[in-house]
């Protein structure tokens, strides 16, 4: 009887471990095989999910995962001589398009 109880416990542990691994693999596959951390993006898309404050510097604060800050908004501010602080709220920042300062203040 004691041996059967141990075997059943081991079986239960295996099933539980299998379930955890299956869910992890399923989640990985559902994201296209890429494991993403919480992030914000800087790209050519319209700014969304950020709030702005201040005038010089301007502070852009991410308010949600998946927020996007427009390269044009950053470039326009820099070309006007305005400093920018980007507060991602401990999220990764992914820069998809180049930020090129072409005029304005130093």
Secondary structure, DSSP 8 states (H G I E B T S, - for coil): -HHHHHHHHHHHHHHHHHHHHHHHHHHHHHTTT----SEEEEESS--BSEEEE-SSSEEEEE-STT-EEEHHHHHHHHHTT--EEEE-SS-EEEE-S-----SS--
